[in-house]
Amino acid sequence: MNKFIITSGAVVLNKHHKILLKKDPVRGWELPGGMVEENEPIKNAVVREVKEETGIDIDIVSFCGVSQELRKNICNMWWLGEPVSGELQTSVESVEVGFFSIEEALNMIVIKEFTEELLMCLDKKKHPFYIAF
């Protein structure tokens, strides 16, 4: 029986239209998010993960779409969020965190698929999207 890993991630845009990023110790700069836990609603998982990884509490604005990592059996659920409270802080999963312009974010994220996911989340005309890689 195949088992899928479900993750939930967010593009969090502040009022200055800057994007919340975290620097993973292995993968580098990326959008915050992580694995959905057993009996946890997918939408709740992204709020929890963003808080754990960045210190920022968010409200979900809308659902963006799904990306599937075929070789890893991972389905990533993507959301648009906005910060509502909290202070930027690092964690074991994030060695740096901050808000960056879209242009900066696209230059900082080095994994091509992560850039593609970010661009799909920002293009509301394509919601809900589905991409596989």
RANOR-V575941 format. One record per residue. N is the residue number from 1. RES is the residue in three letters. SS is DSSP state (H for helix, E for strand, C for the rest). OMEGA is omega in degrees with one decimal (NA if undefined). D_LAST is the distance of its C-alpha to the last C-alpha in whole Angstrom. Layout:
n | res | ss | omega | d_last
N | RES | SS | OMEGA | D_LAST
N | RES | SS | OMEGA | D_LAST
This chain:
n | res | ss | omega | d_last
1 | MET | C | 178.2 | 21
2 | ASN | C | 174.6 | 18
3 | LYS | C | 176.0 | 18
4 | PHE | C | 170.1 | 15
5 | ILE | E | 177.1 | 15
6 | ILE | E | 174.6 | 15
7 | THR | E | 179.2 | 15
8 | SER | E | -177.1 | 17
9 | GLY | E | -176.1 | 17
10 | ALA | E | 163.5 | 19
11 | VAL | E | -178.6 | 19
12 | VAL | E | -178.7 | 23
13 | LEU | E | 176.4 | 25
14 | ASN | C | -175.9 | 29
15 | LYS | C | 176.4 | 32
16 | HIS | C | 179.4 | 32
17 | HIS | C | 175.0 | 28
18 | LYS | C | -173.5 | 27
19 | ILE | E | 176.8 | 23
20 | LEU | E | 176.6 | 24
21 | LEU | E | 172.5 | 22
22 | LYS | E | 178.4 | 22
23 | LYS | E | 177.1 | 22
24 | ASP | E | -178.9 | 21
25 | PRO | C | -177.5 | 23
26 | VAL | C | -171.9 | 20
27 | ARG | C | -176.9 | 17
28 | GLY | E | -175.1 | 19
29 | TRP | E | -179.4 | 19
30 | GLU | E | 174.7 | 17
31 | LEU | C | 179.0 | 17
32 | PRO | C | 178.5 | 19
33 | GLY | E | 179.6 | 18
34 | GLY | E | -173.1 | 18
35 | MET | E | 174.5 | 18
36 | VAL | C | -179.0 | 20
37 | GLU | C | 179.4 | 23
38 | GLU | C | 179.8 | 25
39 | ASN | C | 179.4 | 27
40 | GLU | C | 174.2 | 26
41 | PRO | C | -177.4 | 25
42 | ILE | H | -178.8 | 21
43 | LYS | H | 178.5 | 23
44 | ASN | H | -177.3 | 25
45 | ALA | H | -177.1 | 23
46 | VAL | H | 177.6 | 22
47 | VAL | H | 179.6 | 25
48 | ARG | H | -177.7 | 26
49 | GLU | H | 179.5 | 23
50 | VAL | H | 179.0 | 24
51 | LYS | H | -178.6 | 28
52 | GLU | H | -172.9 | 27
53 | GLU | H | -172.3 | 25
54 | THR | H | -176.0 | 27
55 | GLY | C | -175.1 | 30
56 | ILE | E | 172.1 | 29
57 | ASP | E | -178.1 | 30
58 | ILE | E | 165.1 | 28
59 | ASP | E | 175.6 | 29
60 | ILE | E | 179.2 | 26
61 | VAL | E | -178.8 | 26
62 | SER | E | 174.5 | 23
63 | PHE | E | -177.9 | 20
64 | CYS | E | -175.7 | 17
65 | GLY | E | -174.0 | 14
66 | VAL | E | 168.6 | 11
67 | SER | E | -177.0 | 8
68 | GLN | E | 175.6 | 6
69 | GLU | E | -171.2 | 5
70 | LEU | H | -175.3 | 6
71 | ARG | H | -177.2 | 8
72 | LYS | H | -177.3 | 10
73 | ASN | C | -179.7 | 11
74 | ILE | E | 170.2 | 10
75 | CYS | E | -179.4 | 11
76 | ASN | E | 175.8 | 11
77 | MET | E | -173.5 | 14
78 | TRP | E | -176.3 | 15
79 | TRP | E | 166.7 | 19
80 | LEU | E | 179.8 | 21
81 | GLY | E | 174.8 | 24
82 | GLU | E | -179.9 | 27
83 | PRO | E | 177.8 | 29
84 | VAL | E | 177.8 | 33
85 | SER | E | 179.1 | 34
86 | GLY | E | 178.8 | 34
87 | GLU | C | 177.5 | 34
88 | LEU | C | 175.2 | 31
89 | GLN | C | 179.9 | 31
90 | THR | C | 178.7 | 29
91 | SER | E | 176.6 | 28
92 | VAL | C | -179.8 | 27
93 | GLU | C | -177.1 | 24
94 | SER | E | -179.4 | 25
95 | VAL | C | 173.8 | 27
96 | GLU | E | 174.7 | 27
97 | VAL | E | 177.5 | 26
98 | GLY | E | 174.6 | 27
99 | PHE | E | -175.0 | 27
100 | PHE | E | 175.5 | 26
101 | SER | C | 179.3 | 26
102 | ILE | H | 179.5 | 23
103 | GLU | H | 177.8 | 23
104 | GLU | H | -178.5 | 24
105 | ALA | H | -179.1 | 21
106 | LEU | H | 177.2 | 19
107 | ASN | H | -175.9 | 21
108 | MET | H | -178.3 | 21
109 | ILE | C | -175.1 | 17
110 | VAL | C | 179.9 | 16
111 | ILE | C | -172.6 | 12
112 | LYS | H | -178.5 | 10
113 | GLU | H | 179.2 | 8
114 | PHE | H | 176.9 | 11
115 | THR | H | 179.7 | 13
116 | GLU | H | 178.9 | 10
117 | GLU | H | 178.5 | 11
118 | LEU | H | -178.7 | 14
119 | LEU | H | 178.7 | 15
120 | MET | H | 179.0 | 14
121 | CYS | H | -178.2 | 16
122 | LEU | H | -177.1 | 19
123 | ASP | C | -174.3 | 19
124 | LYS | H | 178.8 | 21
125 | LYS | H | -177.9 | 21
126 | LYS | H | -177.3 | 17
127 | HIS | C | -9.3 | 18
128 | PRO | C | 179.1 | 17
129 | PHE | E | 169.5 | 13
130 | TYR | E | 174.6 | 10
131 | ILE | E | 177.6 | 7
132 | ALA | E | 176.9 | 4
133 | PHE | C | NA | 0
